[in-house]
Amino acid sequence: MSHPAPPRPTAVPVARRPELPPVHGAVICVAAPCLAISPEHGQLTGQGIDGIYRSGRRLLSRCVLRIGGRDPVAVQGRSLGADRAGFTATVRTGAEPGPDPDIGVERIRHADGTERITLRSFTARPVRLSVELLLGTDLAELASVAAGRAGPELPAAVHAAGLRWSTGEAQAVTTAEPAPEDAVASAGLLRWQLELGPGESRTIALRTTQDRVVRAAAGQVANPLADARAEGDDPRAEAWFRTSVEDLRALLSRDPQEPGDAFAAAGVPWRLGLAPAESLWAARMALPLGTGLAAATLRILARTQTGGSGSGAGKIPGPLRGAGLQLPPACTGTEATLAFPALLAEARLWGMPQDEVALLLPAAERCLAWLRGAFGTDGFLADPDPGPRRCETQAHAHRAAVLGADLLAGCGRPGAEEWRERAAALRERFRDAFWIDGPDGGRPAAALHPDGRPLPRLTGAAAHLLDAGLLSGGRLAPGLLDGVRAEQVARLLGTPAMDCGWGLRSMALKEPGHNPYGHRSGAVRVHESAVAVSGLAAAGFEKEAAGLLRGLMDAAEAFGYRLPEMFAAQQRTAGSVPVPHPAACRPAAVAAAAGVHVLTALAGIRPDAPAGTVALAPLPGAPLGAIRLAGLRVAGEAFAVRVSRLGLAMVEEAADALQLGV
């Protein structure tokens, strides 16, 4: 059906939010809840957002190294892993003639507040060096630092082999090994006199801690992710997969109520905490690494579920999230509530133990009960209510209904037929109301206004229409669109208006209000691109899936295989590189999980652990050449699959009781 374009909404003045400082050039290390943000030269100067943080508080904001009274010349700064970074500098002492540096400086900084500073002499004679560290902190909360309200540095006191700072509610201590020969509290100064013979090196180890929060040593946070790996013709696949798994592990955080449960924090530096919708998305995309993260995340969110019997009963709380200029903010709680039963249903098929499924099933049923009452009189789900009926919200609701029905049926619970019927009715209504006919084949509306008028914008949200989900027996769930419309959406996603060459734009290039940096109005949102790749691949749209996949792979390489949550959707040209978004989190849970999701989509793994079967539907054409994925988890056991250059898949390792399905 055709609809006229709605009038442009009247601008409504809004309160100006503090501008986030840019972090795209920072070297960020994370081992939740610890965080280190450094400039590329490695010197923490006390300016901006740089510093060592723990649980959202800055323990050290200034750590400036001077050798012989001068700053070393920085030559390189780079990430060495999710939780550590290295900074290389040089010093010219003048002991040798000529311009060549004769002292090398290597700093290895860890997110947990430890740092090793190694000085190495390249001179032909012994040298004596004065080494100074200027330290300071404001003990400010990250939110205050980001808003420019950090406050002045605190006075220091000498403490054992270092310095100590404290306020009424917090404390930080930096100690050094070997102990400094001199400590001046008023200047925040630690000083050594080091003698180095030719070729010799000396190391100073720093440790910054706080007394009030005790954190488990690195590696002791519960890790539910399998040690999986990828290898193949394209060596970038191995690097991307490895970095994605590493970043997910670095973002694992304990639930304060139940420390045995871990979730993936949303991202750093801004959101090192639980974001219900994003944590569920990350757990869903990481299911090939095992169901442990999904189980823990679901348990955590089940404890937050609204109780009682009112209109909000069963909903998982979540904050509002901006949706661009054309729509009001959306409720992430709505998205999380719809994702809960879908994730539990798919986790059951991947092999979540039945007793864990049984414990979580009542919470999933409460989510479905909330959805039953949340549908409007027009049969759609508003977000927020009253408000627009968003395209992706209907896709999430439909997935919850279809997969929820499969979950109920598989667990012998009543209600499966009701939800199948509701899903079928939603499909019919959606095709009638959301589809905008046109000479080019039409498109889905981005949303319906409360009065039924469509918002005729082509956005990345259309990718969710192809993400139907997995059913028992290795079957794909039916989607909201019929075959003809699904093919049209696939074609649209593959056009230059949507595929910028690095990934999927969140809004088409020529739409009014397009902004290549806009979170919902143009920028490439990595997890949405991954959803598009897997949805296109599962539905058989090989060309479009392969095009987006190659673009994401190239973008991952340009970002050192640590993709940010979003980046600018500048059109790719010969010799260009993807442009970062200055405020994007990196690493981010959904971006890290997207690497796992996209690469495992090449094999098309469709398990049904309760039935003891697994089917493979690899992407034809093998766009990355041959690839092997090993160390995955299906039915609680190791699983490995190889896809040949011809696009043929073969299981190499699986649980003994698992049979290859069709």
Secondary structure, DSSP 8 states (H G I E B T S, - for coil): -----------------------TTSEEEEETTEEEEE-TT--EES-TT-EEEETTEEEESEEEEEETTB--EEEEEEEEETTEEEEEEEE--SSSSSS---EEEEEEEETTSEEEEEEEE--SS-EEEEEEEEEE----BHHHHHTT--------EEETTEEEEE-SS-EEEEEEES--SEEEGGGTEEEEEEEE-TT-EEEEEEEEE-SS-----TT-S---S---EEEESSHHHHHHHHHHHHHHHHTEEE-SS-TT-EEE--BTTTB-S--HHHHHHHHHHTGGG-SHHHHHHHHHHHTTS--SSSTTTT-----EE---SSS--EEHHHHHHHHHHHHHHHHHHHT--HHHHHHHHHHHHHHHHHHHHHB-TTS-B-SSSSS-EEHHHHHHHHHHHHHHHHHHHHTT-TTHHHHHHHHHHHHHHHHHHTEE--TT--EE-SEE-TTS-EE---BGGGGGGG---EEGGGEE---SS-HHHHHHHHHHHTSTTTB-SSSBBSB-TTSTT--TT-TTTTSEEHHHHHHHHHHHHHHT-HHHHHHHHHHHHHHHHHTTT---SEEE-----TT---EE-TT--SSBHHHHHHHHHHHHHTTTEEEEGGGTEEEE---TT-TT-SEEEEEEEETTEEEEEEE-TTS-EEEEE--TT-EE--
